[in-house]
Amino acid sequence: MNDQTFRPTIYLKDKCPFCMKIRIFLLESGLRDSVEVKDFTPGTDAEQQIRGEVGPHLEKVSFPAAQVAPGEYLADSDGIIARLAQGVGVDPAQMPVLKAYLEGPFQSLMTLFRENMELKKQQQA
């Protein structure tokens, strides 16, 4: 496989807010058809297969994950978006749908997540 025929592969978990960020970026940037997306639902055989596929390439398997170049894997939504955006010369900060998601539902989900983690920490103390 050479770089001219390579298509990035994006691994996305169902109902994951970070994965939704990638989905929105791919659609709004027009890149959806230029990447291979491998979706999975947690707890399925597809998840185990994908974990086996990306596991040897990442220090810690988390999702979203992507093979952005031959042999080069990332497991950070911001890093994946930055790398893909750089390749086509788009600015994610100028994407209104992505911006609305990040400032609205995503921000709310992250606040709830942090609050939940703090409550768990207090409960264990």
Long-range contacts (C-beta under 8 A, 24 or more apart in sequence): 1-70, 3-69, 3-70, 6-69, 6-70, 7-34, 7-35, 7-36, 8-34, 8-35, 8-36, 8-66, 8-67, 8-68, 8-69, 8-84, 9-35, 9-36, 9-37, 9-38, 9-66, 9-67, 10-35, 10-36, 10-37, 10-38, 10-64, 10-65, 10-66, 10-80, 11-38, 11-40, 11-50, 11-53, 11-54, 11-63, 11-64, 11-65, 11-66, 12-37, 12-38, 12-39, 12-40, 12-63, 12-64, 13-39, 13-40, 13-41, 13-42, 13-47, 13-63, 13-64, 14-39, 14-40, 14-41, 14-42, 16-63, 16-64, 17-105, 17-106, 17-109, 17-110, 18-63, 18-64, 18-77, 19-63, 19-64, 19-77, 20-101, 20-106, 21-64, 21-77, 21-81, 21-98, 21-101, 21-102, 21-106, 22-64, 22-66, 22-77, 22-80, 22-81, 24-95, 24-97, 24-98, 24-101, 25-81, 25-84, 25-85, 25-92, 25-95, 25-98, 26-84, 27-97, 28-95, 28-96, 28-97, 28-98, 29-84, 29-85, 29-88, 29-90, 29-92, 29-95, 31-84, 31-88, 35-84
